[in-house]
Amino acid sequence: FLAPIIAAMGGSSGTQSLAVTIRRITLQGSGSTRGFVAKEILVGLVNGAVLGVGIALLAFLIDGNVMLGLVVLLAMWGNQIVAGFAGAFIPTRLDRAGIDPSIASSVFVHTLTDLLGFFLLLWLASHLLL
């Protein structure tokens, strides 16, 4: 039950970052993206820490395993960082390529966060729990 939560939260955060980025592109143009992408990664770091602690506590309360809590915390944290990056980076690159980011970005962002969310959880679990 934890894997879909991690993937879904990554998709939600990525979509929020995507919306902010598309708004910025609409108002200011794609211009320099370094500072903006870095800011969204920082937001992902903070969101990941807060959400990761919450889901780690939930996992610990349900299973009583501290290591499981650590695994889900790290997976959530990593996925939130990826979501912030993808939500800012993908639409700016699509815009520079002449592709409307409001049409094409969400598929890439959701696919990336879903894949990495599941991968991080399973990889961390296989290395820390087995």
N, CA, C and O of each residue as an XYZ file, in Angstrom:
520
protein
N       0.809     -1.205      0.000
C       0.000      0.000      0.000
C       0.851      1.268      0.000
O       0.328      2.347     -0.276
N       2.128      1.172      0.296
C       2.972      2.366      0.362
C       3.460      2.824     -1.011
O       3.620      4.022     -1.241
N       3.694      1.893     -1.912
C       4.227      2.249     -3.232
C       3.306      3.195     -4.002
O       3.790      4.184     -4.553
N       2.002      2.933     -4.063
C       1.139      3.879     -4.784
C       1.096      5.266     -4.141
O       0.931      6.268     -4.836
N       1.244      5.324     -2.827
C       1.250      6.629     -2.153
C       2.474      7.431     -2.588
O       2.371      8.619     -2.891
N       3.621      6.777     -2.616
C       4.858      7.459     -3.005
C       4.773      7.922     -4.454
O       5.138      9.055     -4.766
N       4.294      7.053     -5.336
C       4.179      7.420     -6.748
C       3.158      8.542     -6.949
O       3.411      9.485     -7.700
N       2.024      8.443     -6.289
C       0.973      9.454     -6.456
C       1.403     10.813     -5.917
O       1.120     11.842     -6.531
N       2.078     10.823     -4.786
C       2.542     12.100     -4.231
C       3.593     12.740     -5.135
O       3.640     13.963     -5.267
N       4.433     11.916     -5.755
C       5.398     12.452     -6.715
C       4.702     13.067     -7.913
O       5.084     14.140     -8.381
N       3.681     12.386     -8.410
C       2.924     12.923     -9.538
C       2.222     14.221     -9.193
O       2.191     15.153     -9.997
N       1.660     14.279     -8.005
C       0.972     15.503     -7.575
C       1.944     16.670     -7.435
O       1.656     17.780     -7.882
N       3.078     16.421     -6.824
C       4.076     17.483     -6.660
C       4.662     17.903     -8.001
O       4.907     19.086     -8.240
N       4.882     16.933     -8.866
C       5.381     17.247    -10.202
C       4.397     18.090    -10.989
O       4.793     19.001    -11.716
N       3.117     17.788    -10.846
C       2.086     18.565    -11.531
C       2.033     19.991    -10.995
O       1.847     20.934    -11.765
N       2.193     20.157     -9.694
C       2.211     21.500     -9.115
C       3.410     22.292     -9.632
O       3.273     23.455    -10.009
N       4.564     21.671     -9.648
C       5.762     22.324    -10.179
C       5.580     22.657    -11.657
O       6.005     23.713    -12.127
N       4.953     21.755    -12.367
C       4.660     21.955    -13.786
C       3.752     23.164    -13.995
O       3.992     23.975    -14.890
N       2.720     23.287    -13.180
C       1.791     24.415    -13.303
C       2.496     25.744    -13.044
O       2.280     26.722    -13.761
N       3.334     25.770    -12.022
C       4.081     26.991    -11.707
C       5.033     27.338    -12.849
O       5.184     28.506    -13.206
N       5.663     26.329    -13.411
C       6.616     26.552    -14.500
C       5.917     27.040    -15.764
O       6.392     27.970    -16.416
N       4.808     26.427    -16.111
C       4.082     26.859    -17.312
C       3.568     28.284    -17.135
O       3.563     29.066    -18.085
N       3.142     28.617    -15.940
C       2.717     29.999    -15.672
C       3.890     30.955    -15.865
O       3.737     32.016    -16.469
N       5.053     30.581    -15.355
C       6.239     31.427    -15.511
C       6.612     31.576    -16.982
O       6.951     32.671    -17.430
N       6.552     30.483    -17.732
C       6.863     30.542    -19.161
C       5.881     31.469    -19.876
O       6.272     32.257    -20.736
N       4.612     31.368    -19.513
C       3.588     32.196    -20.144
C       3.809     33.678    -19.854
O       3.654     34.518    -20.741
N       4.165     33.992    -18.631
C       4.321     35.393    -18.241
C       5.685     35.979    -18.597
O       5.784     37.158    -18.938
N       6.749     35.151    -18.519
C       8.101     35.685    -18.674
C       8.893     35.072    -19.818
O       9.965     35.579    -20.149
N       8.414     34.013    -20.428
C       9.197     33.299    -21.432
C      10.112     32.296    -20.758
O      10.269     32.316    -19.537
N      10.719     31.417    -21.546
C      11.540     30.365    -20.939
C      12.861     30.898    -20.405
O      13.316     30.432    -19.360
N      13.491     31.843    -21.068
C      14.692     32.509    -20.552
C      15.660     31.592    -19.830
O      15.830     30.434    -20.213
N      16.286     32.099    -18.802
C      17.229     31.323    -18.000
C      16.457     30.425    -17.036
O      15.581     30.886    -16.305
N      16.791     29.156    -17.047
C      16.043     28.200    -16.233
C      16.812     27.692    -15.024
O      16.222     27.059    -14.149
N      18.104     27.949    -14.952
C      18.908     27.375    -13.864
C      18.368     27.717    -12.482
O      18.148     26.828    -11.660
N      18.160     28.983    -12.229
C      17.687     29.399    -10.915
C      16.304     28.873    -10.612
O      16.004     28.497     -9.479
N      15.464     28.849    -11.627
C      14.103     28.386    -11.417
C      14.059     26.887    -11.149
O      13.340     26.439    -10.256
N      14.818     26.113    -11.911
C      14.866     24.662    -11.691
C      15.455     24.370    -10.311
O      14.970     23.490     -9.599
N      16.488     25.102     -9.939
C      17.091     24.913     -8.616
C      16.082     25.216     -7.505
O      16.047     24.525     -6.487
N      15.272     26.241     -7.704
C      14.256     26.590     -6.702
C      13.231     25.467     -6.563
O      12.827     25.135     -5.448
N      12.810     24.886     -7.670
C      11.837     23.791     -7.614
C      12.450     22.536     -6.981
O      11.755     21.784     -6.298
N      13.735     22.312     -7.205
C      14.409     21.190     -6.546
C      14.442     21.427     -5.035
O      14.231     20.499     -4.254
N      14.704     22.656     -4.632
C      14.698     22.996     -3.205
C      13.312     22.775     -2.596
O      13.193     22.261     -1.484
N      12.279     23.161     -3.320
C      10.911     22.906     -2.850
C      10.692     21.395     -2.704
O      10.066     20.946     -1.743
N      11.207     20.619     -3.657
C      11.107     19.166     -3.567
C      11.839     18.605     -2.359
O      11.367     17.660     -1.727
N      12.988     19.183     -2.036
C      13.731     18.756     -0.842
C      12.906     18.970      0.426
O      12.821     18.088      1.281
N      12.308     20.140      0.531
C      11.514     20.454      1.726
C      10.250     19.600      1.770
O       9.937     18.998      2.796
N       9.525     19.551      0.648
C       8.310     18.730      0.600
C       8.626     17.269      0.895
O       7.900     16.603      1.633
N       9.713     16.779      0.315
C      10.092     15.386      0.523
C      10.407     15.077      1.972
O      10.055     14.012      2.481
N      11.070     16.010      2.635
C      11.391     15.793      4.049
C      10.116     15.737      4.891
O       9.954     14.849      5.728
N       9.223     16.682      4.662
C       7.984     16.736      5.449
C       7.093     15.531      5.146
O       6.635     14.844      6.059
N       6.852     15.282      3.860
C       5.997     14.154      3.488
C       6.652     12.821      3.842
O       5.973     11.874      4.239
N       7.969     12.756      3.695
C       8.691     11.529      4.023
C       8.578     11.166      5.491
O       8.388      9.999      5.832
N       8.694     12.153      6.355
C       8.545     11.894      7.791
C       7.126     11.411      8.086
O       6.927     10.494      8.883
N       6.153     12.030      7.445
C       4.761     11.617      7.661
C       4.502     10.183      7.246
O       3.888      9.419      7.990
N       4.966      9.811      6.059
C       4.717      8.442      5.596
C       5.592      7.441      6.348
O       5.207      6.283      6.509
N       6.764      7.876      6.807
C       7.607      6.991      7.617
C       6.922      6.673      8.946
O       6.945      5.532      9.405
N       6.321      7.677      9.551
C       5.581      7.440     10.796
C       4.403      6.506     10.562
O       4.136      5.619     11.373
N       3.704      6.704      9.459
C       2.587      5.823      9.120
C       3.070      4.381      8.945
O       2.463      3.450      9.474
N       4.149      4.204      8.211
C       4.689      2.858      7.994
C       5.124      2.227      9.310
O       4.891      1.041      9.543
N       5.753      3.015     10.164
C       6.194      2.494     11.453
C       5.003      2.115     12.335
O       5.023      1.077     12.997
N       3.977      2.949     12.344
C       2.797      2.651     13.162
C       2.081      1.394     12.686
O       1.553      0.633     13.497
N       2.062      1.178     11.396
C       1.365      0.013     10.853
C       2.189     -1.259     11.020
O       1.659     -2.303     11.399
N       3.493     -1.169     10.734
C       4.327     -2.367     10.713
C       5.248     -2.502     11.923
O       5.668     -3.611     12.254
N       5.566     -1.403     12.579
C       6.466     -1.458     13.726
C       7.925     -1.639     13.357
O       8.745     -1.957     14.218
N       8.265     -1.441     12.087
C       9.630     -1.646     11.608
C      10.259     -0.290     11.286
O       9.817      0.408     10.373
N      11.284      0.071     12.037
C      11.954      1.357     11.834
C      12.603      1.424     10.457
O      12.574      2.470      9.808
N      13.180      0.329     10.012
C      13.852      0.324      8.706
C      12.860      0.521      7.564
O      13.186      1.164      6.566
N      11.664     -0.022      7.699
C      10.641      0.220      6.680
C      10.301      1.709      6.636
O      10.125      2.282      5.561
N      10.211      2.322      7.804
C       9.981      3.763      7.859
C      11.083      4.539      7.160
O      10.811      5.503      6.445
N      12.327      4.121      7.364
C      13.457      4.781      6.706
C      13.390      4.605      5.193
O      13.650      5.546      4.442
N      13.045      3.414      4.752
C      12.944      3.141      3.316
C      11.897      4.044      2.668
O      12.172      4.663      1.641
N      10.712      4.127      3.249
C       9.667      4.949      2.634
C       9.992      6.436      2.747
O       9.643      7.212      1.857
N      10.655      6.842      3.825
C      11.078      8.239      3.945
C      12.037      8.600      2.813
O      11.857      9.621      2.150
N      13.045      7.775      2.592
C      14.030      8.062      1.545
C      13.415      7.997      0.152
O      13.751      8.802     -0.717
N      12.516      7.042     -0.061
C      11.863      6.937     -1.367
C      10.981      8.154     -1.637
O      10.987      8.695     -2.743
N      10.234      8.579     -0.639
C       9.381      9.763     -0.803
C      10.232     11.002     -1.034
O       9.924     11.825     -1.896
N      11.287     11.129     -0.272
C      12.161     12.286     -0.392
C      12.775     12.351     -1.790
O      12.752     13.398     -2.438
N      13.314     11.240     -2.243
C      13.910     11.201     -3.575
C      12.902     11.486     -4.669
O      13.207     12.192     -5.631
N      11.709     10.945     -4.530
C      10.689     11.149     -5.554
C      10.212     12.600     -5.587
O       9.895     13.120     -6.657
N      10.159     13.246     -4.451
C       9.759     14.659     -4.416
C      10.816     15.551     -5.064
O      10.483     16.539     -5.718
N      12.068     15.206     -4.885
C      13.146     15.964     -5.527
C      13.052     15.808     -7.042
O      13.162     16.784     -7.784
N      12.849     14.579     -7.491
C      12.694     14.317     -8.924
C      11.468     15.048     -9.470
O      11.506     15.587    -10.576
N      10.390     15.067     -8.703
C       9.165     15.743     -9.142
C       9.402     17.237     -9.333
O       8.955     17.813    -10.325
N      10.096     17.862     -8.399
C      10.401     19.284     -8.532
C      11.268     19.561     -9.744
O      11.031     20.511    -10.491
N      12.275     18.721     -9.932
C      13.158     18.883    -11.086
C      12.396     18.681    -12.390
O      12.457     19.520    -13.289
N      11.682     17.572    -12.490
C      10.979     17.250    -13.735
C       9.897     18.273    -14.051
O       9.718     18.656    -15.207
N       9.179     18.714    -13.027
C       8.109     19.681    -13.238
C       8.604     21.024    -13.738
O       7.853     21.760    -14.378
N       9.856     21.354    -13.456
C      10.425     22.616    -13.935
C      11.246     22.432    -15.209
O      11.207     23.280    -16.101
N      11.978     21.344    -15.295
C      12.907     21.140    -16.410
C      12.192     20.739    -17.702
O      12.474     21.290    -18.766
N      11.278     19.793    -17.610
C      10.627     19.260    -18.815
C       9.863     20.333    -19.590
O      10.059     20.441    -20.800
N       9.003     21.131    -18.955
C       8.277     22.125    -19.758
C       9.179     23.201    -20.367
O       8.898     23.695    -21.459
N      10.254     23.567    -19.674
C      11.142     24.576    -20.257
C      11.861     24.022    -21.478
O      12.064     24.740    -22.457
N      12.243     22.767    -21.430
C      12.902     22.150    -22.592
C      11.924     21.971    -23.750
O      12.278     22.195    -24.907
N      10.707     21.573    -23.440
C       9.709     21.436    -24.504
C       9.420     22.794    -25.143
O       9.282     22.892    -26.363
N       9.328     23.840    -24.322
C       9.079     25.181    -24.851
C      10.210     25.618    -25.774
O       9.962     26.187    -26.837
N      11.423     25.359    -25.378
C      12.571     25.717    -26.224
C      12.598     24.919    -27.518
O      13.126     25.383    -28.529
N      12.026     23.712    -27.487
C      11.970     22.882    -28.693
C      10.781     23.240    -29.580
O      10.593     22.641    -30.640
N       9.979     24.214    -29.151
C       8.836     24.636    -29.945
C       7.593     23.789    -29.736
O       6.654     23.853    -30.529
N       7.583     22.996    -28.671
C       6.430     22.147    -28.352
C       5.681     22.793    -27.196
O       6.293     23.226    -26.219
N       4.369     22.859    -27.303
C       3.561     23.476    -26.256
C       3.683     22.664    -24.962
O       3.213     21.527    -24.909
N       4.304     23.224    -23.921
C       4.508     22.451    -22.692
C       3.218     22.133    -21.947
O       3.176     21.176    -21.173
N       2.175     22.911    -22.165
C       0.922     22.633    -21.459
C       0.244     21.378    -21.992
O      -0.605     20.800    -21.314
N       0.602     20.956    -23.183
C       0.008     19.753    -23.765
C       0.861     18.520    -23.480
O       0.326     17.462    -23.147
N       2.167     18.643    -23.606
C       3.029     17.465    -23.600
C       3.707     17.159    -22.266
O       4.142     16.026    -22.060
N       3.812     18.111    -21.368
C       4.647     17.933    -20.176
C       4.128     16.916    -19.174
O       4.904     16.125    -18.638
N       2.831     16.926    -18.915
C       2.313     16.111    -17.809
C       2.557     14.623    -18.008
O       2.789     13.905    -17.035
N       2.510     14.151    -19.226
C       2.758     12.726    -19.485
C       4.173     12.356    -19.068
O       4.392     11.327    -18.428
N       5.122     13.191    -19.430
C       6.514     12.908    -19.088
C       6.760     13.017    -17.585
O       7.454     12.183    -17.005
N       6.197     14.033    -16.963
C       6.399     14.236    -15.528
C       5.803     13.078    -14.734
O       6.457     12.538    -13.841
N       4.576     12.696    -15.048
C       3.932     11.599    -14.310
C       4.637     10.267    -14.549
O       4.813      9.482    -13.617
N       5.032     10.014    -15.770
C       5.739      8.766    -16.057
C       7.049      8.702    -15.284
O       7.378      7.677    -14.685
N       7.788      9.793    -15.303
C       9.074      9.825    -14.602
C       8.906      9.655    -13.100
O       9.629      8.871    -12.486
N       7.968     10.371    -12.501
C       7.798     10.264    -11.050
C       7.235      8.898    -10.646
O       7.611      8.366     -9.601
N       6.351      8.330    -11.447
C       5.835      6.992    -11.137
C       6.949      5.952    -11.205
O       7.115      5.145    -10.289
N       7.704      5.979    -12.293
C       8.790      5.006    -12.448
C       9.832      5.142    -11.346
O      10.236      4.149    -10.741
N      10.260      6.356    -11.089
C      11.294      6.546    -10.076
C      10.777      6.311     -8.664
O      11.522      5.843     -7.803
N       9.519      6.628     -8.418
C       8.948      6.353     -7.102
C       8.953      4.865     -6.792
O       9.378      4.447     -5.715
N       8.478      4.066     -7.745
C       8.481      2.616     -7.547
C       9.905      2.075     -7.489
O      10.225      1.238     -6.645
N      10.756      2.557     -8.390
C      12.136      2.087     -8.409
C      12.845      2.392     -7.092
O      13.485      1.514     -6.512
N      12.734      3.625     -6.623
C      13.400      3.994     -5.366
C      12.916      3.139     -4.203
O      13.719      2.650     -3.408
N      11.614      2.962     -4.107
C      11.075      2.165     -3.010
C      11.587      0.728     -3.072
O      12.041      0.187     -2.065
N      11.515      0.119     -4.233
C      11.938     -1.279     -4.357
C      13.448     -1.433     -4.209
O      13.915     -2.388     -3.587
N      14.208     -0.510     -4.771
C      15.662     -0.589     -4.660
C      16.101     -0.411     -3.209
O      16.923     -1.175     -2.702
N      15.550      0.593     -2.553
C      15.904      0.821     -1.149
C      15.475     -0.354     -0.271
O      16.216     -0.772      0.619
N      14.290     -0.879     -0.523
C      13.812     -2.021      0.265
C      14.713     -3.234      0.066
O      15.028     -3.940      1.024
N      15.126     -3.476     -1.174
C      15.974     -4.646     -1.429
C      17.361     -4.493     -0.807
O      18.008     -5.489     -0.485
N      17.814     -3.266     -0.638
C      19.140     -3.056     -0.062
C      19.128     -2.843      1.455
O      20.108     -3.156      2.131
N      18.042     -2.320      1.983
C      18.013     -2.023      3.414
C      17.190     -3.012      4.242
O      17.391     -3.133      5.451
N      16.274     -3.709      3.597
C      15.409     -4.619      4.356
C      15.753     -6.089      4.165
O      15.431     -6.911      5.023
N      16.393     -6.430      3.074
C      16.693     -7.852      2.828
C      18.084     -8.222      3.277
O      18.490     -9.376      3.141
